[in-house]
Amino acid sequence: MILYQGKTFEIVFCEWCQEFPGQCIISCSKEALSDLSNEDWIELGKLERELERVCKKVFKATMFNFACLMNNAYRDHKTPHVHFQFIPRYQDRVVILGHTYIDRHFGYNMWKWALSKFKAQKDIFTKEEKLQMYNMMKAEIENDL
């Protein structure tokens, strides 16, 4: 679900998984980081800053992980494209849409736990609640960008 379409980048809300409320991907069609122009880097910074502002306001996020990991494209024999994972993190319990959310591994790399079904963070939101989260973020982004 597209939250925002910019000149080079788009922000995609990860409706398939809100393991970390507000999780998004900032994506473009360029194949390598070295293909990004100075203007592209400026746009990327603006969008990352905007997502931080939105997630602090809407979900009370504490801090953010921002990662560019493009290995899967090569593994899956697809053309790579530049994309960044935007992962809000939460030091304290927060209540979002009536759910008490706890970031069980705050302070640790999220991927350390991702492969363990026993230690992985759980996605506690229904499809309808994820749509509500998307709409909350979209309304806030549209007010500012």
PyRosetta script that sets phi, psi and omega in degrees:
from pyrosetta import init, pose_from_sequence

init()
pose = pose_from_sequence("MILYQGKTFEIVFCEWCQEFPGQCIISCSKEALSDLSNEDWIELGKLERELERVCKKVFKATMFNFACLMNNAYRDHKTPHVHFQFIPRYQDRVVILGHTYIDRHFGYNMWKWALSKFKAQKDIFTKEEKLQMYNMMKAEIENDL")
pose.set_psi(1, 122.3)
pose.set_omega(1, -176.1)
pose.set_phi(2, -79.9)
pose.set_psi(2, 119.2)
pose.set_omega(2, 175.9)
pose.set_phi(3, -84.7)
pose.set_psi(3, -35.3)
pose.set_omega(3, -175.7)
pose.set_phi(4, -157.8)
pose.set_psi(4, 140.0)
pose.set_omega(4, 175.8)
pose.set_phi(5, -117.5)
pose.set_psi(5, 116.7)
pose.set_omega(5, 178.0)
pose.set_phi(6, -103.1)
pose.set_psi(6, -165.9)
pose.set_omega(6, -179.6)
pose.set_phi(7, -66.5)
pose.set_psi(7, -48.1)
pose.set_omega(7, -179.3)
pose.set_phi(8, -111.0)
pose.set_psi(8, -39.1)
pose.set_omega(8, -172.7)
pose.set_phi(9, -107.8)
pose.set_psi(9, 154.1)
pose.set_omega(9, 168.9)
pose.set_phi(10, -125.4)
pose.set_psi(10, 153.0)
pose.set_omega(10, 175.4)
pose.set_phi(11, -105.1)
pose.set_psi(11, 123.3)
pose.set_omega(11, -179.7)
pose.set_phi(12, -110.1)
pose.set_psi(12, 121.8)
pose.set_omega(12, 175.4)
pose.set_phi(13, -76.5)
pose.set_psi(13, 128.9)
pose.set_omega(13, -176.5)
pose.set_phi(14, -81.8)
pose.set_psi(14, 76.1)
pose.set_omega(14, -178.2)
pose.set_phi(15, -67.7)
pose.set_psi(15, -20.7)
pose.set_omega(15, 179.2)
pose.set_phi(16, -72.3)
pose.set_psi(16, -19.0)
pose.set_omega(16, 179.0)
pose.set_phi(17, -159.9)
pose.set_psi(17, 118.8)
pose.set_omega(17, 172.8)
pose.set_phi(18, -115.9)
pose.set_psi(18, 48.6)
pose.set_omega(18, 176.3)
pose.set_phi(19, -55.7)
pose.set_psi(19, -33.8)
pose.set_omega(19, 175.3)
pose.set_phi(20, -123.2)
pose.set_psi(20, 102.3)
pose.set_omega(20, -173.1)
pose.set_phi(21, -50.4)
pose.set_psi(21, 127.6)
pose.set_omega(21, -177.7)
pose.set_phi(22, 96.2)
pose.set_psi(22, 2.2)
pose.set_omega(22, -178.1)
pose.set_phi(23, -59.6)
pose.set_psi(23, 130.3)
pose.set_omega(23, -178.3)
pose.set_phi(24, -140.7)
pose.set_psi(24, 170.1)
pose.set_omega(24, 172.1)
pose.set_phi(25, -123.2)
pose.set_psi(25, 131.8)
pose.set_omega(25, 173.0)
pose.set_phi(26, -102.9)
pose.set_psi(26, 117.0)
pose.set_omega(26, -166.3)
pose.set_phi(27, -131.6)
pose.set_psi(27, 152.0)
pose.set_omega(27, 171.0)
pose.set_phi(28, -146.1)
pose.set_psi(28, 175.1)
pose.set_omega(28, -176.0)
pose.set_phi(29, -90.0)
pose.set_psi(29, -6.0)
pose.set_omega(29, -179.2)
pose.set_phi(30, -68.3)
pose.set_psi(30, 146.4)
pose.set_omega(30, -171.3)
pose.set_phi(31, -86.4)
pose.set_psi(31, -22.4)
pose.set_omega(31, -176.2)
pose.set_phi(32, -143.1)
pose.set_psi(32, 152.2)
pose.set_omega(32, 177.2)
pose.set_phi(33, -57.0)
pose.set_psi(33, -34.1)
pose.set_omega(33, -179.5)
pose.set_phi(34, -69.6)
pose.set_psi(34, -12.1)
pose.set_omega(34, 176.1)
pose.set_phi(35, -81.1)
pose.set_psi(35, -12.6)
pose.set_omega(35, -177.3)
pose.set_phi(36, -75.7)
pose.set_psi(36, 134.3)
pose.set_omega(36, 177.0)
pose.set_phi(37, -82.6)
pose.set_psi(37, 170.0)
pose.set_omega(37, 175.6)
pose.set_phi(38, -58.3)
pose.set_psi(38, -39.5)
pose.set_omega(38, 179.1)
pose.set_phi(39, -65.2)
pose.set_psi(39, -37.1)
pose.set_omega(39, 177.7)
pose.set_phi(40, -62.4)
pose.set_psi(40, -43.2)
pose.set_omega(40, 179.7)
pose.set_phi(41, -63.9)
pose.set_psi(41, -37.5)
pose.set_omega(41, 177.7)
pose.set_phi(42, -65.0)
pose.set_psi(42, -44.5)
pose.set_omega(42, 178.0)
pose.set_phi(43, -61.7)
pose.set_psi(43, -44.2)
pose.set_omega(43, 179.9)
pose.set_phi(44, -58.8)
pose.set_psi(44, -45.1)
pose.set_omega(44, 178.7)
pose.set_phi(45, -61.3)
pose.set_psi(45, -41.1)
pose.set_omega(45, 178.8)
pose.set_phi(46, -62.8)
pose.set_psi(46, -43.1)
pose.set_omega(46, -178.8)
pose.set_phi(47, -69.6)
pose.set_psi(47, -39.6)
pose.set_omega(47, 178.7)
pose.set_phi(48, -63.9)
pose.set_psi(48, -44.1)
pose.set_omega(48, 178.4)
pose.set_phi(49, -61.4)
pose.set_psi(49, -40.8)
pose.set_omega(49, 179.6)
pose.set_phi(50, -65.5)
pose.set_psi(50, -42.5)
pose.set_omega(50, 177.8)
pose.set_phi(51, -62.9)
pose.set_psi(51, -38.3)
pose.set_omega(51, 176.2)
pose.set_phi(52, -60.3)
pose.set_psi(52, -47.6)
pose.set_omega(52, -179.6)
pose.set_phi(53, -59.0)
pose.set_psi(53, -46.8)
pose.set_omega(53, -178.0)
pose.set_phi(54, -63.4)
pose.set_psi(54, -46.5)
pose.set_omega(54, -177.0)
pose.set_phi(55, -70.1)
pose.set_psi(55, -30.5)
pose.set_omega(55, 173.5)
pose.set_phi(56, -66.7)
pose.set_psi(56, -44.0)
pose.set_omega(56, -177.2)
pose.set_phi(57, -71.7)
pose.set_psi(57, -48.2)
pose.set_omega(57, -172.4)
pose.set_phi(58, -80.3)
pose.set_psi(58, -40.2)
pose.set_omega(58, -173.3)
pose.set_phi(59, -115.8)
pose.set_psi(59, -4.7)
pose.set_omega(59, -178.7)
pose.set_phi(60, 66.2)
pose.set_psi(60, 37.3)
pose.set_omega(60, 178.1)
pose.set_phi(61, -63.7)
pose.set_psi(61, 149.3)
pose.set_omega(61, -178.4)
pose.set_phi(62, -91.1)
pose.set_psi(62, -49.1)
pose.set_omega(62, -177.6)
pose.set_phi(63, -153.1)
pose.set_psi(63, -177.7)
pose.set_omega(63, -170.7)
pose.set_phi(64, -142.0)
pose.set_psi(64, 141.6)
pose.set_omega(64, 168.8)
pose.set_phi(65, -101.9)
pose.set_psi(65, 144.3)
pose.set_omega(65, -176.1)
pose.set_phi(66, -139.8)
pose.set_psi(66, 113.5)
pose.set_omega(66, -171.7)
pose.set_phi(67, -136.4)
pose.set_psi(67, 143.7)
pose.set_omega(67, 175.9)
pose.set_phi(68, -118.6)
pose.set_psi(68, 102.1)
pose.set_omega(68, -178.5)
pose.set_phi(69, -125.4)
pose.set_psi(69, 106.4)
pose.set_omega(69, -172.3)
pose.set_phi(70, -109.2)
pose.set_psi(70, 16.6)
pose.set_omega(70, -176.5)
pose.set_phi(71, -60.7)
pose.set_psi(71, -37.0)
pose.set_omega(71, -173.7)
pose.set_phi(72, -57.4)
pose.set_psi(72, -36.4)
pose.set_omega(72, -179.5)
pose.set_phi(73, -59.2)
pose.set_psi(73, -42.2)
pose.set_omega(73, -179.8)
pose.set_phi(74, -70.8)
pose.set_psi(74, -40.5)
pose.set_omega(74, 178.4)
pose.set_phi(75, -62.4)
pose.set_psi(75, -39.7)
pose.set_omega(75, -176.6)
pose.set_phi(76, -91.2)
pose.set_psi(76, 6.6)
pose.set_omega(76, 178.4)
pose.set_phi(77, 57.3)
pose.set_psi(77, 44.0)
pose.set_omega(77, 177.1)
pose.set_phi(78, -116.5)
pose.set_psi(78, 161.0)
pose.set_omega(78, 175.6)
pose.set_phi(79, -69.9)
pose.set_psi(79, 126.0)
pose.set_omega(79, -179.9)
pose.set_phi(80, -71.3)
pose.set_psi(80, 157.5)
pose.set_omega(80, 171.2)
pose.set_phi(81, -143.2)
pose.set_psi(81, 147.0)
pose.set_omega(81, -178.5)
pose.set_phi(82, -68.9)
pose.set_psi(82, 126.5)
pose.set_omega(82, 174.8)
pose.set_phi(83, -154.2)
pose.set_psi(83, 145.3)
pose.set_omega(83, -178.7)
pose.set_phi(84, -117.6)
pose.set_psi(84, 135.3)
pose.set_omega(84, 172.2)
pose.set_phi(85, -82.3)
pose.set_psi(85, 128.4)
pose.set_omega(85, 174.9)
pose.set_phi(86, -110.6)
pose.set_psi(86, 114.2)
pose.set_omega(86, -172.2)
pose.set_phi(87, -124.9)
pose.set_psi(87, 102.9)
pose.set_omega(87, 175.0)
pose.set_phi(88, -67.5)
pose.set_psi(88, 145.1)
pose.set_omega(88, 178.4)
pose.set_phi(89, -127.0)
pose.set_psi(89, 152.2)
pose.set_omega(89, -169.1)
pose.set_phi(90, -131.5)
pose.set_psi(90, 114.0)
pose.set_omega(90, -179.7)
pose.set_phi(91, -74.2)
pose.set_psi(91, -37.5)
pose.set_omega(91, -177.1)
pose.set_phi(92, -110.2)
pose.set_psi(92, 161.5)
pose.set_omega(92, 172.9)
pose.set_phi(93, -62.6)
pose.set_psi(93, 139.5)
pose.set_omega(93, 174.9)
pose.set_phi(94, -131.5)
pose.set_psi(94, 151.7)
pose.set_omega(94, 176.3)
pose.set_phi(95, -104.7)
pose.set_psi(95, 120.3)
pose.set_omega(95, -179.9)
pose.set_phi(96, -127.3)
pose.set_psi(96, 119.1)
pose.set_omega(96, 179.8)
pose.set_phi(97, 51.6)
pose.set_psi(97, 41.9)
pose.set_omega(97, 176.9)
pose.set_phi(98, 82.5)
pose.set_psi(98, -3.6)
pose.set_omega(98, 177.7)
pose.set_phi(99, -99.5)
pose.set_psi(99, 137.0)
pose.set_omega(99, 170.7)
pose.set_phi(100, -86.1)
pose.set_psi(100, 115.7)
pose.set_omega(100, -177.7)
pose.set_phi(101, -102.1)
pose.set_psi(101, 132.2)
pose.set_omega(101, 176.6)
pose.set_phi(102, -124.6)
pose.set_psi(102, 123.0)
pose.set_omega(102, 175.2)
pose.set_phi(103, -82.4)
pose.set_psi(103, 91.7)
pose.set_omega(103, -170.6)
pose.set_phi(104, -59.0)
pose.set_psi(104, -27.1)
pose.set_omega(104, -175.6)
pose.set_phi(105, -119.1)
pose.set_psi(105, 33.2)
pose.set_omega(105, 179.4)
pose.set_phi(106, -55.2)
pose.set_psi(106, 134.2)
pose.set_omega(106, -179.3)
pose.set_phi(107, 94.1)
pose.set_psi(107, -5.6)
pose.set_omega(107, 179.4)
pose.set_phi(108, -118.5)
pose.set_psi(108, 157.5)
pose.set_omega(108, 175.5)
pose.set_phi(109, -64.1)
pose.set_psi(109, 127.1)
pose.set_omega(109, -177.0)
pose.set_phi(110, -61.5)
pose.set_psi(110, -31.9)
pose.set_omega(110, -176.3)
pose.set_phi(111, -75.6)
pose.set_psi(111, -16.1)
pose.set_omega(111, 177.3)
pose.set_phi(112, -58.9)
pose.set_psi(112, -34.5)
pose.set_omega(112, -176.1)
pose.set_phi(113, -100.9)
pose.set_psi(113, -10.4)
pose.set_omega(113, -169.5)
pose.set_phi(114, -61.3)
pose.set_psi(114, -31.5)
pose.set_omega(114, -175.9)
pose.set_phi(115, -86.6)
pose.set_psi(115, -7.1)
pose.set_omega(115, 179.9)
pose.set_phi(116, -100.0)
pose.set_psi(116, 116.6)
pose.set_omega(116, 179.7)
pose.set_phi(117, -68.2)
pose.set_psi(117, -15.5)
pose.set_omega(117, 179.5)
pose.set_phi(118, -88.8)
pose.set_psi(118, -28.8)
pose.set_omega(118, -176.4)
pose.set_phi(119, -107.4)
pose.set_psi(119, -12.7)
pose.set_omega(119, -176.8)
pose.set_phi(120, -63.7)
pose.set_psi(120, 147.5)
pose.set_omega(120, 174.5)
pose.set_phi(121, -67.2)
pose.set_psi(121, 142.1)
pose.set_omega(121, -179.1)
pose.set_phi(122, -95.8)
pose.set_psi(122, 142.8)
pose.set_omega(122, 173.0)
pose.set_phi(123, -87.2)
pose.set_psi(123, 110.8)
pose.set_omega(123, -171.9)
pose.set_phi(124, -99.0)
pose.set_psi(124, 3.0)
pose.set_omega(124, -173.1)
pose.set_phi(125, -101.9)
pose.set_psi(125, 142.6)
pose.set_omega(125, 177.1)
pose.set_phi(126, -77.4)
pose.set_psi(126, 169.4)
pose.set_omega(126, 177.2)
pose.set_phi(127, -58.6)
pose.set_psi(127, -42.8)
pose.set_omega(127, -179.9)
pose.set_phi(128, -65.2)
pose.set_psi(128, -40.0)
pose.set_omega(128, 179.0)
pose.set_phi(129, -67.7)
pose.set_psi(129, -36.2)
pose.set_omega(129, 176.5)
pose.set_phi(130, -63.9)
pose.set_psi(130, -37.5)
pose.set_omega(130, 176.3)
pose.set_phi(131, -64.4)
pose.set_psi(131, -39.9)
pose.set_omega(131, 175.9)
pose.set_phi(132, -61.9)
pose.set_psi(132, -43.7)
pose.set_omega(132, 179.4)
pose.set_phi(133, -61.5)
pose.set_psi(133, -44.3)
pose.set_omega(133, 176.9)
pose.set_phi(134, -57.0)
pose.set_psi(134, -48.5)
pose.set_omega(134, -178.2)
pose.set_phi(135, -64.3)
pose.set_psi(135, -36.8)
pose.set_omega(135, 177.5)
pose.set_phi(136, -63.2)
pose.set_psi(136, -45.4)
pose.set_omega(136, -179.9)
pose.set_phi(137, -67.8)
pose.set_psi(137, -43.7)
pose.set_omega(137, -177.8)
pose.set_phi(138, -60.9)
pose.set_psi(138, -44.0)
pose.set_omega(138, 179.7)
pose.set_phi(139, -62.1)
pose.set_psi(139, -40.4)
pose.set_omega(139, -179.4)
pose.set_phi(140, -69.3)
pose.set_psi(140, -40.7)
pose.set_omega(140, 178.5)
pose.set_phi(141, -65.4)
pose.set_psi(141, -43.2)
pose.set_omega(141, -178.2)
pose.set_phi(142, -64.5)
pose.set_psi(142, -27.4)
pose.set_omega(142, 178.1)
pose.set_phi(143, -73.1)
pose.set_psi(143, -20.9)
pose.set_omega(143, -172.6)
pose.set_phi(144, -112.7)
pose.set_psi(144, -35.7)
pose.set_omega(144, -176.1)
pose.set_phi(145, -93.9)
pose.dump_pdb("model.pdb")
